[in-house]
Amino acid sequence: MATWCDFFELPIPLIQAPMAGVSTPALAAAVCNAGGIGSLGLGHLSIAQARQQIHALKALTPRPFNVNFFCHQPVAPFPAAEQKWLEILEPYFAEFGVAPPSSLSIPYVTAQHNPELIAMLCEERPAIVSFHFGIPEPHVIQQLQRAGIVVWGCATQLSEALVLAHSGVDGIIAQGFEAGGHRGVFDPNEDLQLGLLPLISLLTRHIELPIIAAGGLMTGQQIAAVLKLGAHAVQLGTAFISCPESAADSHYRAQLLSAHSLNTDVTSVISGRPARGLKNRMHTEIATFADFVPDYPIAYSAGKALHTAALQHNNTDFAAYWAGQGAPLSRAIAAADLVQLLCVEASQPQ
């Protein structure tokens, strides 16, 4: 089987994770131009905004890159439940002298049943389109592939990988429980919480497609280890957040480079779906008594509003600072330098 290095002419099978809200055209281009595959997380943007980001990245690199979209099941507002959630959060908003939002909205839509989005992608033709939380219908995957686009899906367990393989994707991102950001699990109620190593072993035994390892990877030595285990490529996200080209704010960067990075946890109360980030009061207080959370991404409207209110007081206790378990190994260096360093580390004798 030809490797991703052969297909995309890469010196190292390295992908910078999409990371919606943190990845930028500058970051993705730096990784691409250094020999990896840069990515943009575009699921939180409108179709027009996503197209603008793709244009911006094309202007910075001739190299292949990946664009990523959320593919969760469509949700409908449930005003009574959402109002109850806002009442639960009201005392926390009151700490900062503001009232919670009067209502919650769906901040962005899914790639499921979204022909306008797929049409835009077929026009723009990025080298790779990847999906998180699920996968579009097989005919949509075929439509993208006919436009010359490679399609990847994310799996957190074997059953999801089998669905992806049956749907016709070109590669599978194996996301271990160590990973930062949102769990790619199709159904949050059926998360097996598999670590990356057993996940890779399961998928390489049962799936013939190329497997991209993701979750807690921060060094070249770790990259070499998972490639030896059978992965065809690796995807690193947290490793690139401290790079100057990312959109992470100063608070986020400071916490990643401090002892705070030792403490990450997974919670659903921030967005409505399980996600791993730097542990804060959302994890230690709100998650302990919240017996329900509105659907993703509706709950995210409340979480973002609370963080915004707190940040006005220089308080980051409610931030969605997504980070994987490898966060303490963060290095604040330029993205191109990090790619080069990872290559050197991966080539050293183990």
SULHU-V901587 format. One record per residue. N is the residue number from 1. RES is the residue in one letter. PSI is psi in radians with two decimals (NA if undefined). Layout:
n: (N/N)
res: (RES/RES)
psi: (PSI/PSI)
//
This chain:
n: (1/2/3/4/5/6/7/8/9/10/11/12/13/14/15/16/17/18/19/20/21/22/23/24/25/26/27/28/29/30/31/32/33/34/35/36/37/38/39/40/41/42/43/44/45/46/47/48/49/50/51/52/53/54/55/56/57/58/59/60/61/62/63/64/65/66/67/68/69/70/71/72/73/74/75/76/77/78/79/80/81/82/83/84/85/86/87/88/89/90/91/92/93/94/95/96/97/98/99/100/101/102/103/104/105/106/107/108/109/110/111/112/113/114/115/116/117/118/119/120/121/122/123/124/125/126/127/128/129/130/131/132/133/134/135/136/137/138/139/140/141/142/143/144/145/146/147/148/149/150/151/152/153/154/155/156/157/158/159/160/161/162/163/164/165/166/167/168/169/170/171/172/173/174/175/176/177/178/179/180/181/182/183/184/185/186/187/188/189/190/191/192/193/194/195/196/197/198/199/200/201/202/203/204/205/206/207/208/209/210/211/212/213/214/215/216/217/218/219/220/221/222/223/224/225/226/227/228/229/230/231/232/233/234/235/236/237/238/239/240/241/242/243/244/245/246/247/248/249/250/251/252/253/254/255/256/257/258/259/260/261/262/263/264/265/266/267/268/269/270/271/272/273/274/275/276/277/278/279/280/281/282/283/284/285/286/287/288/289/290/291/292/293/294/295/296/297/298/299/300/301/302/303/304/305/306/307/308/309/310/311/312/313/314/315/316/317/318/319/320/321/322/323/324/325/326/327/328/329/330/331/332/333/334/335/336/337/338/339/340/341/342/343/344/345/346/347/348/349/350)
res: (M/A/T/W/C/D/F/F/E/L/P/I/P/L/I/Q/A/P/M/A/G/V/S/T/P/A/L/A/A/A/V/C/N/A/G/G/I/G/S/L/G/L/G/H/L/S/I/A/Q/A/R/Q/Q/I/H/A/L/K/A/L/T/P/R/P/F/N/V/N/F/F/C/H/Q/P/V/A/P/F/P/A/A/E/Q/K/W/L/E/I/L/E/P/Y/F/A/E/F/G/V/A/P/P/S/S/L/S/I/P/Y/V/T/A/Q/H/N/P/E/L/I/A/M/L/C/E/E/R/P/A/I/V/S/F/H/F/G/I/P/E/P/H/V/I/Q/Q/L/Q/R/A/G/I/V/V/W/G/C/A/T/Q/L/S/E/A/L/V/L/A/H/S/G/V/D/G/I/I/A/Q/G/F/E/A/G/G/H/R/G/V/F/D/P/N/E/D/L/Q/L/G/L/L/P/L/I/S/L/L/T/R/H/I/E/L/P/I/I/A/A/G/G/L/M/T/G/Q/Q/I/A/A/V/L/K/L/G/A/H/A/V/Q/L/G/T/A/F/I/S/C/P/E/S/A/A/D/S/H/Y/R/A/Q/L/L/S/A/H/S/L/N/T/D/V/T/S/V/I/S/G/R/P/A/R/G/L/K/N/R/M/H/T/E/I/A/T/F/A/D/F/V/P/D/Y/P/I/A/Y/S/A/G/K/A/L/H/T/A/A/L/Q/H/N/N/T/D/F/A/A/Y/W/A/G/Q/G/A/P/L/S/R/A/I/A/A/A/D/L/V/Q/L/L/C/V/E/A/S/Q/P/Q)
psi: (2.28/2.45/2.94/-0.52/-0.75/-0.82/-0.76/0.12/0.96/2.48/-0.40/2.41/1.20/2.23/2.30/2.20/2.65/-0.90/1.30/2.28/-0.26/-0.70/2.60/2.81/-0.65/-0.74/-0.86/-0.72/-0.69/-0.72/-0.78/-0.85/-0.33/-0.07/-0.03/-2.86/1.98/2.74/2.66/2.25/1.96/0.09/-0.34/0.05/2.80/2.92/-0.72/-0.73/-0.68/-0.71/-0.71/-0.71/-0.70/-0.76/-0.74/-0.69/-0.69/-0.57/-0.28/-0.29/2.49/-0.04/2.78/2.50/2.94/2.43/2.44/2.50/2.66/2.48/0.76/2.85/2.41/2.51/2.74/2.53/2.55/1.39/-0.70/-0.80/-0.67/-0.63/-0.66/-0.69/-0.72/-0.60/-0.65/-0.69/-0.19/-0.76/-0.52/-0.69/-0.66/-0.49/-0.48/0.27/0.42/2.76/2.63/2.89/2.63/-0.42/2.94/2.67/3.01/1.85/-0.42/2.81/2.95/2.80/-0.18/2.33/0.85/1.28/-0.50/-0.72/-0.81/-0.67/-0.72/-0.76/-0.69/-0.50/-0.76/-0.52/1.00/2.71/-0.67/2.43/2.24/2.72/2.59/2.49/0.01/-2.84/2.51/3.07/2.63/-0.63/-0.49/-0.74/-0.76/-0.65/-0.77/-0.76/-0.63/-0.45/0.05/0.31/2.32/2.38/2.23/2.61/2.84/2.35/2.43/-0.07/2.90/-0.73/-0.66/-0.70/-0.65/-0.67/-0.78/-0.78/-0.74/-0.52/-0.30/0.31/2.84/-0.31/2.76/2.21/1.98/1.86/1.92/2.85/-0.28/-0.30/2.57/2.84/-2.92/2.37/2.37/0.14/2.38/-0.79/1.92/-0.35/-0.07/0.73/2.03/-0.17/0.74/2.40/2.86/-0.76/-0.87/-0.56/-0.81/-0.77/-0.72/-0.82/-0.71/-0.40/-0.57/-0.21/2.35/-0.19/2.75/2.39/2.27/2.05/2.30/2.38/1.73/0.05/2.22/-0.28/2.82/-0.59/-0.70/-0.68/-0.85/-0.66/-0.78/-0.50/-0.67/-0.52/-0.27/-0.12/2.57/-0.38/3.00/2.67/2.14/2.28/-1.11/-0.60/-0.47/-0.09/-0.63/-0.09/2.52/-0.36/-0.18/2.92/0.16/2.41/3.05/-0.60/-0.78/-0.86/-0.77/-0.72/-0.66/-0.56/0.28/3.13/-0.30/-0.47/-0.24/-0.27/1.65/2.79/2.80/2.28/2.70/-0.13/-0.32/-0.78/-0.27/-0.09/2.60/2.33/2.51/2.25/3.12/2.25/2.34/-2.85/-0.38/-0.67/-0.75/-0.40/-1.13/-0.72/-0.36/-0.39/-0.03/1.88/-0.12/2.78/2.42/2.84/2.62/2.43/0.27/-0.76/-0.49/-0.53/-0.73/-0.78/-0.74/-0.66/-0.69/-0.75/-0.73/-0.75/-0.74/-0.69/-0.44/-0.34/0.37/0.57/2.21/0.40/-0.23/0.40/2.58/1.25/1.46/2.40/2.52/3.07/-0.27/0.14/-0.64/-0.21/0.23/2.52/2.13/1.31/2.85/2.57/-0.73/-0.69/-0.64/-0.75/-0.79/-0.74/-0.72/-0.70/-0.77/-0.83/-0.70/-0.44/-0.14/2.55/2.40/NA)
//
